[in-house]
Amino acid sequence: MIQKEGKTVFGPVEHPWFDPLWRRYLLVAVCAGWTGVEYYFGSTTWFYVTLGITVYAGWSFLYYYKGPDDPARKPKPETNQDEE
């Protein structure tokens, strides 16, 4: 996967909404549950698609994610609308 300055091919993964750890765990758990449903109903193609999504979500949100206190995470510059 190509990475440049904290971004993956699909864009940045460090969004402030994902800062709480429970939200990232919930996202990966929902993806894993969806994968289990596809496996249970025998949809082989969709099982592999959702398995790939689950693996990518686990890697990007649990392993690779840089929290708000990480010095490598670059915050977006704040724009002041009063200065025009």
C-alpha positions as CSV (number, residue, x, y, z in Angstrom):
1,M,0.0,0.0,0.0
2,I,1.3,3.4,-0.9
3,Q,1.7,5.8,2.1
4,K,2.6,9.4,2.1
5,E,2.5,11.7,5.1
6,G,0.0,9.7,7.2
7,K,-2.3,8.9,4.3
8,T,-3.2,5.6,2.7
9,V,-4.5,5.0,-0.7
10,F,-8.0,5.6,0.5
11,G,-7.2,8.9,2.3
12,P,-6.3,9.9,5.8
13,V,-7.4,7.5,8.6
14,E,-6.8,10.0,11.5
15,H,-10.2,11.6,11.7
16,P,-11.1,13.2,15.1
17,W,-14.3,11.2,15.2
18,F,-12.3,8.0,15.5
19,D,-10.1,9.2,18.4
20,P,-12.1,7.3,21.1
21,L,-10.8,3.7,21.0
22,W,-14.3,2.2,21.5
23,R,-15.5,3.7,18.2
24,R,-12.6,2.0,16.3
25,Y,-13.3,-1.3,18.0
26,L,-17.0,-1.0,17.2
27,L,-16.2,-0.4,13.6
28,V,-14.0,-3.4,13.3
29,A,-16.5,-5.5,15.2
30,V,-19.3,-4.5,12.9
31,C,-17.2,-5.4,9.9
32,A,-16.3,-8.8,11.4
33,G,-20.0,-9.4,12.2
34,W,-20.9,-8.7,8.6
35,T,-18.2,-11.1,7.5
36,G,-19.7,-13.8,9.7
37,V,-23.1,-13.2,8.3
38,E,-21.8,-13.6,4.7
39,Y,-20.0,-16.8,5.7
40,Y,-23.1,-18.2,7.4
41,F,-25.2,-17.7,4.4
42,G,-22.6,-19.1,2.0
43,S,-21.9,-16.0,0.0
44,T,-18.3,-16.8,-0.9
45,T,-17.6,-13.7,-2.9
46,W,-19.1,-11.3,-0.4
47,F,-17.4,-13.2,2.4
48,Y,-14.0,-12.4,0.9
49,V,-14.9,-8.8,0.1
50,T,-16.0,-8.2,3.7
51,L,-13.1,-10.1,5.1
52,G,-10.8,-7.8,3.2
53,I,-12.7,-4.8,4.5
54,T,-12.4,-6.2,8.1
55,V,-8.7,-6.8,7.7
56,Y,-8.1,-3.3,6.3
57,A,-10.2,-1.7,9.0
58,G,-8.4,-3.6,11.7
59,W,-5.0,-2.6,10.3
60,S,-5.8,1.1,9.8
61,F,-7.9,1.8,12.9
62,L,-6.3,-0.5,15.5
63,Y,-2.7,-1.0,14.4
64,Y,-1.8,2.0,12.2
65,Y,-4.0,4.7,13.8
66,K,-2.2,7.7,15.3
67,G,-4.0,9.2,18.3
68,P,-4.4,12.9,19.0
69,D,-1.3,12.9,21.2
70,D,1.0,11.4,18.6
71,P,3.6,13.9,17.4
72,A,3.5,12.4,13.9
73,R,-0.1,13.4,13.5
74,K,-0.5,16.7,11.8
75,P,-3.6,18.6,12.8
76,K,-5.4,20.6,10.1
77,P,-4.7,24.3,10.4
78,E,-7.5,26.2,11.8
79,T,-9.0,28.8,9.6
80,N,-10.2,32.1,11.1
81,Q,-13.1,33.5,9.1
82,D,-12.7,36.9,10.6
83,E,-9.4,37.5,8.7
84,E,-10.4,38.3,5.2
